[in-house]
């Protein structure tokens, strides 16, 4: 089976009014075949009050994003409750268990990583990165967040640019969404 390397996503929250999430546009099949350069893997959902980004299988991530938005509606926009509910469903539902993706979700109050293992992770600081180049983007975001006055959007863009210069599965065709 050929493995797809889908993306790098980075999110930063510098308070309730400075929030950004970004992703690169590359989808790679196997070790060398770049299948797409301009994939969009971040978006605003739930009345433009929540940002979400995904890493992993694109079709799986779209399905998860739709399910997550329904959970947000069920829980009146409560991000943590919706994320926990989705993680429990993802882990227990036979059809969803095989979905391979990670999600970052962020609003004015919370920044979370949601996985299919039933995990909802609140990072120690207000930045996080996932995906093929996630470790590179995370390291860059850590340095920029803690040692500069850059805003969330600037940190996200620069972290993804740095990741794209190191990781062959990450390109510099970056999409950023802000709250």
GIGI-V556544 format. One record per backbone hydrogen bond with DSSP energy under -1.0 kcal/mol. NH is the residue of the N-H (numbers start at 1). CO is the residue of the C=O. Records with the same first field share a line. If there is no record, write none. Layout:
NH = CO / CO
This chain:
5 = 28
9 = 130
10 = 22
11 = 128
12 = 20
13 = 126
14 = 18
18 = 15
20 = 12
21 = 177
22 = 10
23 = 175
24 = 8
27 = 36
28 = 5
29 = 33
30 = 3
33 = 29
35 = 27
36 = 27
39 = 25
43 = 52
45 = 50
49 = 45 / 46
50 = 45
51 = 106
52 = 43
53 = 104
54 = 41
55 = 102
57 = 100
61 = 57
62 = 58
63 = 59
64 = 60
65 = 61
66 = 62
67 = 63
68 = 64
69 = 65
70 = 66
71 = 67
72 = 68
73 = 69
74 = 70
75 = 71
76 = 73
77 = 72
78 = 75
82 = 78
83 = 79
84 = 80
85 = 81
86 = 82
87 = 83
88 = 84
89 = 85
90 = 86
91 = 87
92 = 88
93 = 89
97 = 93
99 = 96
102 = 55
103 = 114
104 = 53
105 = 112
106 = 51
107 = 110
112 = 105
113 = 121
114 = 103
115 = 119
118 = 115
121 = 113
127 = 125
128 = 11
130 = 9
132 = 7
134 = 131
137 = 133
138 = 134
139 = 135
140 = 136
141 = 137
142 = 138
143 = 139
144 = 140
145 = 141
146 = 142
147 = 143
155 = 151
156 = 152
157 = 153
158 = 154
159 = 155
160 = 156
161 = 157
162 = 158
163 = 159
164 = 160
165 = 161
166 = 163
167 = 163
170 = 167
174 = 172
175 = 23
177 = 21
179 = 19
